[in-house]
């Protein structure tokens, strides 16, 4: 877990958030201005330790259509680096990228966050 914690600390320093750190459960959640969440969860699964990097956005009246589009967007053939998962939790659409812990670096975290923002922007017609 220290590799993931160190990566989060270095990333936080690089973006001007020197106090950025995982909580006791190995996760991190940050609220976004649009009511969504950006976060990550370090999962120490023995056979394949990974980091789940995710972004959520509140769903509107077109939730069903947006979910269908998100599922197409998350198709494995469309994701270059890491597999994506899509879920609806309460009133939010969550897109998560599954990154092996060995690939988790500050640059990889930044790339994942950019990809997640781009996917949400595409769903909202901003991309």
C-alpha positions as MATLAB code, in Angstrom:
seq = 'XXXXXXXXXXXXXXXXXXXXXXXXXXXXXXXXXXXXXXXXXXXXXXXXXXXXXXXXXXXXXXXXXXXXXXXXXXXXXXXXXXXXXXXXXXXXXXXXXXXXXXXXXXXXXXXXXXXXXXXXXXXXXXX';
ca = [
       0.000    0.000    0.000;
       2.922    2.377    0.585;
       3.611    2.538   -3.189;
       0.064    3.819   -3.741;
       0.233    6.189   -0.763;
       3.571    7.594   -1.948;
       2.204    8.084   -5.463;
      -0.844    9.966   -4.120;
       1.412   12.153   -1.965;
       3.716   13.022   -4.899;
       0.727   13.677   -7.175;
      -0.835   15.924   -4.526;
       2.344   17.947   -4.213;
       2.518   18.343   -8.007;
      -0.991   19.855   -8.162;
      -0.654   22.071   -5.102;
      -2.387   19.767   -2.607;
       0.493   18.699   -0.328;
      -1.897   17.180    2.240;
      -3.477   14.788   -0.289;
      -3.397   11.298    1.233;
      -5.236    8.003    1.398;
      -7.499    7.384    4.362;
      -7.129    4.372    6.683;
      -9.047    2.177    4.224;
      -6.713    3.019    1.334;
      -9.135    5.308   -0.453;
      -9.463    8.949   -1.383;
     -12.576   10.997   -2.257;
     -12.702   14.567   -3.484;
     -15.907   16.455   -4.261;
     -16.107   18.227   -7.608;
     -17.739   21.579   -8.291;
     -20.499   19.912  -10.326;
     -21.609   17.702   -7.423;
     -19.667   14.618   -8.490;
     -16.752   12.815   -6.889;
     -13.215   12.001   -7.970;
     -11.608    9.199   -6.047;
      -9.496    6.114   -5.868;
      -9.460    2.884   -3.947;
      -6.322    0.790   -3.469;
      -7.223   -2.889   -3.491;
      -4.587   -5.298   -2.185;
      -5.956   -8.403   -3.841;
      -3.210  -11.039   -3.646;
      -3.493  -12.241   -7.239;
      -3.725   -8.788   -8.819;
      -3.337   -5.698   -6.589;
      -4.994   -2.759   -8.292;
      -6.106    0.817   -7.942;
      -9.608    1.791   -8.944;
      -9.608    5.423  -10.133;
     -13.106    6.832  -10.610;
     -15.155    9.902  -11.350;
     -18.865   10.309  -10.798;
     -21.333   12.845  -12.129;
     -24.907   13.479  -11.108;
     -27.481   11.998  -13.450;
     -30.184   14.129  -14.978;
     -33.506   13.330  -16.597;
     -31.762   11.501  -19.497;
     -30.166    8.902  -17.224;
     -31.098    5.839  -19.289;
     -29.723    7.265  -22.525;
     -26.561    8.487  -20.798;
     -26.001    5.082  -19.183;
     -26.260    3.334  -22.564;
     -23.754    5.767  -24.038;
     -21.422    5.269  -21.051;
     -21.516    1.501  -21.504;
     -20.573    1.876  -25.170;
     -17.831    4.322  -24.232;
     -16.420    1.906  -21.681;
     -16.195   -0.895  -24.238;
     -12.750   -2.469  -23.772;
     -11.817   -1.775  -27.397;
     -12.201    1.958  -26.809;
     -10.023    2.229  -23.711;
      -6.343    2.499  -24.491;
      -4.674    1.888  -21.138;
      -6.957    0.387  -18.496;
     -10.295   -1.424  -18.449;
     -13.295    0.716  -17.542;
     -16.372   -0.061  -15.486;
     -19.635    1.859  -15.441;
     -22.150    1.903  -12.604;
     -25.090    3.883  -11.334;
     -24.920    4.563   -7.607;
     -27.904    6.389   -6.204;
     -28.225    9.475   -8.431;
     -24.734    9.384   -9.967;
     -23.085    7.787  -12.972;
     -19.684    6.376  -12.008;
     -16.947    5.512  -14.472;
     -13.936    3.713  -12.996;
     -10.628    2.636  -14.472;
      -8.934   -0.510  -13.106;
      -5.195    0.102  -12.954;
      -2.677   -2.524  -11.774;
      -0.788   -1.157   -8.764;
       2.515   -1.732  -10.575;
       1.364    0.833  -13.194;
       0.233    3.403  -10.619;
       2.472    6.465  -10.907;
       1.739   10.192  -10.662;
       1.719   10.397  -14.475;
      -0.602    7.391  -14.763;
      -2.957    8.907  -12.168;
      -3.035   12.192  -14.081;
      -3.685   10.328  -17.339;
      -6.523    8.347  -15.744;
      -8.136   11.504  -14.371;
      -7.890   13.199  -17.773;
      -9.434   10.134  -19.453;
     -12.287   10.045  -16.932;
     -12.981   13.760  -17.374;
     -12.950   13.322  -21.162;
     -15.379   10.398  -20.974;
     -17.810   12.369  -18.791;
     -17.444   15.387  -21.100;
     -18.238   13.176  -24.106;
     -21.362   11.921  -22.342;
     -22.456   15.486  -21.603;
     -21.777   16.663  -25.143;
     -18.836   18.799  -24.031;
     -16.178   16.589  -25.661;
];
